[in-house]
Amino acid sequence: MTTEGPAAETARAEVRALIAAKGHTVDNARAVAVRLDEAFAAGDLERTPSMDQFLHDLGQALEQDDDQKLGGKSAEAAKFILRAIDRELDRA
């Protein structure tokens, strides 16, 4: 079910802007996850099973030890998952 209203449209637009932002994909992915969590908590968007799975997968791709720097594989995985999140946004 798609959440409607101005808050939902704003949240979708902000998430899409973060996905498309210039910068490192890993940093953008972290910002997307934070913004989506805010939108879900505020009731602006509704979690879907697919979105939950994408966010779980994104968390796995971004997981690192304190002294570890994420490299190309994490960025590629994040980029792929961000595209899936973008497609799912209209259902959230």
N, C-alpha and C positions, 0 to 999 in steps of 0.2 A: 504494500500500500504506500502510495506517495504522500508525503507530508506536504500540505499546501500552505500558502500564506507568505507574507513578506519576510518573516524571519527565516523560513525555509529557503526561500529564493536567495536571500543574502548569504546564508550559510553555504549553499551550493556554489554561489559565485566566488565567495572567499576561498573555498577549498579548491576550486578550479584554478583560481589565480595562483595559489600556492603550488599547485601541481605544475603549472606552466612557468613559474618564476625562474629567472636566471639564477644560477648558483649551483651548488653541488646537490645532486639528486638526493643524497642521504640527508642533508640538512632540510631540504624541501619535504622529504617524506616524514621526518620527525614533526615538522610544523603542521603537516596535513593531519597526522594522527592526533596532535593536541587540539587542533581546531575541530575535528570531528567529535572528539570526546566532549568538548565544550558544547557543541550543537546537540549531542545526544542528551547530555545532562540538563540542558535548558529546555529540552522538548522541541527544539527547532527542527530536528530531523529524527526519524524513527530508525532504530537499528533493524537491519534485515539479516537473515542468516548468512547471506553471501558477504555482506559488509563486515560482519563479525569475523568471518573466515579470512577475508582479505587483510583486516587489521591484525589478526593473529599472525598471518604469514609475514606481514610487514614487520611486526615486532621481532619475529625470528630472523629476518634478513638484517635487521638493524642491531641485533644483539651483539654485544662485544664485552670483553673484559676491560677493566679500567685503563690498562696500559696499551690496549690494542687499537689500532687505527683501521677503520673500515676501508676496504679497497674496492677494486673494480667489480668483483662478483656481487658484493652487497649492493653496489650502485645499480648494476644491471638488474638484479632481482627487484630492488625497490622501484625502478623505472617500470618494469613489467607490472608490478602490483598496483602502482599508481594509475596506470591506464585502466586496470580493472575497476579500481575505486571510482574513477571518473565515469565509467559506464554505469556503475551501480548507483551513483548519486541521484539519478532521477527516480529511483525506486525507494530511496530512503526518506 
